Amino acid sequence: CIQRVGGLADTSGWLEGHNRRRAHFHAKYGKQYVPLSWSDDLADGAADYAAYLVGRNCAFRHCRRSFPNGEEDCDFGENLAMNWGWGGPRSAEEVLTAWTEEEESTMGGHYTQVLWRATHYVGCATASGPCGHIQICRYLRPGNCNGLHRYLDDDSPCGPFCPAEGCTAAEAEDSGEEGDAQHYSFSAPNNTPSLAPAPATRPPPTVAQVPTSTSTTPPPSVAAASPPAEAEIFEANAEFDLAFSTLHYDAGSDYAACRSAASQFPVDPADGRPFSLGDDDKATVAFEDDFRFPFFSVNYSLAFVNSNGFLEFVESSGSTHSPAFGRHYRTPKISALFADL
């Protein structure tokens, strides 16, 4: 059974959460706050697409990936989030925290879309099923579509401005007003509005849930923006679509079995490669003892196997991470899929 939740029932948490963050971060970086208005059309489309993904065992991919030949039907910005388990979907506040506060230091694609100043409309929705919960927000005008335009710019060449039901924000913009979106006063220190949620004026919408179990719900997997072209180490090849499958190869050998542009798995930092996954795909690392560990939407500047056999990841800041599963690494076998690399 797929539960579809969207439209006006979701307006309060999603819209208020977006605008509170836009007020805070726009002021923080010296820009005038540009609020969002709610779009029922975007919310309904997000609800339909979330149900579509849940109906495909929680496939986790953007509209443009699902319908590559129908770009005109996906001409909006889009943020995705997903969590598994028997518990309910994450709240709008939890998802928006992951998209903004937790991505500020890395300038992730969720963060820039939420704050994109040329965006005026948002609509969000949730769908739930046996595979988990998918939450989607869609935006007009879309962000993240031209690397030459920063997210705090006042204009953007990206996509259409108005949703299907009309362009109230554009009319408000022409008159110098801010439309029907929430307003925030600049009373916090340094004239930066607080990120703390406003007291609830009405209870949040309820969603029917399947019975809970005693198992712990895993943390949400939050999609990240596709990596920039310069972060890719393989050329795209439509003949080999490896998304959500696993490719086996011997450590030290190349990727010729799946890609014409091949590279050895790096064994030291000097030969390290970017480990950057698009928001539609995952990578699975499999070890000799059949221990497997999945990655979703990660973005590290370097990945390599160190002299102790640990798989290490290095962030752009220089911080190094050696995951606990490194002790499982025994050198002979490793597997991976890199559909977006």
C-alpha positions in Angstrom: 0.0 0.0 0.0 1.4 3.4 -1.0 0.4 6.4 1.1 0.5 9.6 -0.8 0.7 12.9 1.2 0.9 16.3 -0.4 -0.8 19.5 -1.3 -2.1 22.0 1.3 -1.8 19.6 4.2 2.0 19.8 3.9 2.2 23.6 3.4 2.9 24.8 6.9 6.0 22.8 7.9 7.7 22.8 4.5 7.0 26.4 3.5 7.7 27.9 6.9 10.9 25.8 7.2 12.2 26.9 3.8 11.5 30.6 4.5 13.0 30.6 8.0 16.2 29.3 6.5 16.1 31.7 3.5 15.6 34.6 5.9 18.6 33.4 8.1 21.1 32.6 5.3 20.2 35.5 3.0 20.8 37.9 5.9 23.9 36.0 7.0 25.5 36.6 3.6 24.4 40.2 3.3 21.5 39.7 0.9 17.9 40.9 1.1 15.6 38.1 2.1 13.5 36.6 -0.8 10.7 34.4 0.5 9.0 31.5 -1.3 5.3 31.0 -2.0 3.6 27.7 -1.9 2.6 26.1 -5.2 -0.2 23.4 -5.2 0.9 22.4 -8.7 4.4 21.7 -7.6 3.2 19.9 -4.5 0.8 17.7 -6.5 3.5 16.8 -9.0 5.9 16.0 -6.1 3.3 13.7 -4.5 2.7 11.9 -7.8 6.4 11.4 -8.4 7.1 10.3 -4.8 4.4 7.7 -5.2 5.9 6.7 -8.5 9.3 6.1 -6.9 7.8 4.2 -3.9 5.9 2.0 -6.3 9.3 1.1 -7.8 10.7 -0.2 -4.5 11.8 3.3 -3.4 13.9 4.0 -6.5 15.9 7.1 -5.6 16.4 9.2 -8.7 15.5 12.7 -9.9 12.7 13.3 -12.5 15.2 13.9 -15.2 16.8 10.6 -14.6 13.5 8.7 -14.7 12.3 10.5 -17.8 15.5 11.4 -19.8 13.5 12.1 -23.0 10.9 14.3 -21.3 12.9 17.1 -19.9 10.0 19.5 -20.5 8.1 17.6 -17.9 10.9 18.0 -15.4 11.6 21.7 -15.8 11.9 22.5 -12.1 14.4 22.3 -9.3 14.1 19.1 -7.2 15.4 18.0 -3.8 14.9 14.4 -2.6 15.1 12.6 0.7 14.5 9.0 1.7 14.5 7.0 4.9 13.8 3.3 5.5 12.3 1.2 8.2 8.9 0.8 9.9 8.9 4.3 11.5 7.2 7.3 9.9 8.7 9.7 7.4 11.1 12.4 8.7 9.5 15.7 9.5 10.0 18.7 7.2 12.2 20.2 9.9 14.5 17.2 10.0 14.8 17.0 6.2 15.4 20.7 5.8 18.1 20.6 8.5 19.9 17.9 6.5 19.5 19.9 3.3 20.7 23.2 4.7 22.5 23.4 8.1 24.3 20.1 7.5 25.3 21.1 3.9 26.4 24.7 4.5 30.1 23.9 4.8 30.1 21.9 1.6 27.7 24.1 -0.4 25.7 21.0 -1.3 23.1 21.1 -4.0 20.2 20.8 -1.6 21.5 23.8 0.4 21.9 26.0 -2.7 18.5 25.0 -4.1 16.7 25.8 -0.8 18.4 29.2 -0.7 18.4 30.0 -4.4 17.3 33.7 -4.5 15.8 33.5 -8.0 13.5 30.8 -6.8 10.0 32.0 -5.8 7.8 28.9 -5.5 8.0 25.6 -3.7 5.8 22.5 -3.3 6.6 19.4 -1.3 5.1 16.0 -0.6 5.7 12.6 0.9 4.9 9.0 -0.2 5.3 5.9 2.0 5.3 2.2 1.3 6.9 -1.1 2.5 10.2 0.0 1.1 10.3 3.3 3.1 9.5 6.9 2.7 10.4 9.4 0.0 10.0 13.1 0.4 10.3 15.6 -2.5 10.4 19.3 -2.8 10.1 21.0 -6.2 11.1 24.6 -7.0 10.5 27.3 -9.6 12.4 29.0 -10.8 14.8 26.0 -10.6 18.3 26.4 -9.1 21.5 24.6 -9.6 21.1 24.6 -13.4 23.9 27.0 -14.4 27.3 26.8 -12.7 28.0 30.4 -13.8 25.3 31.8 -11.5 25.7 31.7 -7.8 22.8 30.8 -5.5 22.7 34.3 -4.0 22.4 36.1 -7.3 19.3 38.0 -8.0 18.6 36.6 -11.4 19.1 33.2 -13.1 18.8 31.8 -16.6 17.2 28.7 -15.3 13.9 27.4 -16.5 10.4 28.9 -16.2 9.4 31.3 -13.4 5.7 30.5 -12.9 4.0 27.3 -11.8 0.9 26.1 -13.7 -1.6 27.7 -11.4 -0.3 31.2 -11.9 2.5 33.6 -11.1 1.5 35.5 -7.9 5.1 36.0 -6.8 5.9 37.6 -10.1 3.0 40.0 -9.8 4.1 40.8 -6.2 7.7 41.3 -7.4 6.5 43.8 -10.0 4.7 45.7 -7.3 7.6 45.6 -4.9 5.7 43.3 -2.4 6.7 39.9 -1.2 3.4 38.1 -2.0 1.8 35.7 0.4 5.0 34.1 1.7 5.9 34.3 5.4 7.8 37.4 6.6 10.6 37.4 9.1 11.9 40.3 11.2 15.7 40.9 11.5 15.9 41.1 15.3 18.6 38.5 16.0 22.2 39.5 16.6 24.0 40.9 13.6 20.5 41.3 12.0 20.4 37.6 11.1 17.1 35.9 11.8 17.2 32.8 14.0 17.0 29.3 12.6 14.9 28.2 15.5 11.4 27.1 14.4 8.5 29.4 15.3 6.0 28.0 17.9 3.5 25.7 16.2 0.2 27.4 15.7 -1.5 24.1 14.6 -0.6 20.5 14.9 1.3 19.0 12.1 -0.5 16.8 9.6 -0.8 13.1 10.5 0.1 10.3 8.2 -1.2 6.8 8.7 1.7 4.5 9.4 2.3 0.8 9.2 2.8 -0.9 12.6 6.1 0.0 14.2 8.7 -2.7 15.1 11.4 -2.8 17.7 14.1 -2.3 15.2 15.9 1.0 15.0 15.1 3.1 12.0 18.2 3.9 10.0 19.1 7.5 9.4 17.7 9.2 6.3 19.5 9.0 3.1 19.5 12.5 1.6 20.3 13.0 -2.0 23.1 15.3 -2.9 23.5 17.3 -6.1 25.3 15.7 -9.0 29.0 16.2 -8.9 30.6 18.8 -11.2 32.2 17.6 -14.4 35.7 18.1 -13.1 35.0 15.7 -10.2 34.3 12.8 -12.6 37.0 10.2 -13.2 35.1 8.3 -15.9 33.4 9.4 -19.0 29.7 8.6 -19.1 28.8 5.6 -21.3 25.1 5.0 -21.9 25.8 1.4 -22.8 26.8 0.5 -19.3 24.1 1.6 -16.8 25.3 0.1 -13.5 22.9 1.9 -11.2 21.9 -0.2 -8.2 23.9 -3.2 -9.3 27.3 -4.5 -8.2 30.4 -5.0 -10.3 33.1 -7.3 -9.1 36.8 -6.8 -9.9 40.2 -7.6 -8.4 41.9 -4.8 -6.4 44.7 -3.4 -8.6 43.0 -4.2 -11.8 41.1 -1.7 -13.9 37.5 -1.0 -14.7 37.7 -2.0 -18.3 34.9 -4.5 -17.9 32.4 -1.6 -17.5 34.0 1.5 -18.8 36.1 2.4 -21.8 37.9 5.1 -19.6 39.5 3.0 -16.9 41.7 3.6 -13.8 43.3 1.5 -11.2 41.9 1.5 -7.7 44.2 3.9 -5.9 46.4 2.6 -3.1 47.9 5.8 -1.7 46.9 9.5 -1.4 49.0 10.6 -4.3 47.0 8.4 -6.6 43.7 9.0 -4.8 40.6 9.6 -6.9 37.5 11.7 -6.2 34.7 9.5 -4.7 31.7 11.4 -5.8 28.3 9.9 -6.4 25.3 11.6 -8.0 22.0 11.7 -6.1 20.5 8.9 -8.1 23.0 6.2 -7.4 25.0 4.3 -4.8 28.3 2.5 -4.6 28.7 -0.8 -2.8 32.1 -1.9 -1.5 32.3 -5.7 -1.1 35.1 -7.4 0.8 36.7 -10.8 0.6 34.6 -12.2 3.5 31.4 -11.1 1.7 30.9 -8.1 4.0 29.2 -5.3 2.0 28.8 -1.7 2.7 26.7 0.7 0.6 27.3 4.4 0.0 24.6 6.9 -1.0 25.4 10.3 -2.5 28.8 10.8 -1.0 31.3 13.4 -2.2 34.9 13.0 -1.1 37.9 14.7 -2.8 40.0 11.5 -2.5 39.5 7.8 -1.9 42.3 5.3 -1.5 43.4 2.1 0.3 46.1 2.8 2.8 49.0 0.6 3.8 47.0 -1.0 6.6 44.3 -2.1 4.2 41.8 0.6 5.3 39.7 2.3 2.7 40.1 6.0 3.5 38.2 9.1 2.3 39.5 12.6 2.4 37.2 15.6 2.5 38.1 18.8 0.6 39.0 20.4 4.0 41.7 17.8 4.5 39.9 15.7 7.1 40.5 12.0 6.7 38.0 9.3 7.5 38.8 5.5 7.9 35.4 3.7 8.2 35.1 1.0 10.8 34.6 -1.6 8.2 38.3 -1.1 7.1 39.3 -4.1 9.2 37.3 -6.3 6.8 39.4 -5.3 3.9 41.6 -8.2 2.8 42.9 -6.8 -0.6 41.9 -9.5 -3.1 38.4 -8.4 -3.8 36.4 -5.2 -3.9 33.3 -4.3 -5.8 31.7 -1.0 -6.8 29.3 0.7 -9.1 29.9 4.2 -10.1 27.1 5.1 -12.4 27.7 8.9 -12.1 31.5 8.9 -11.8 
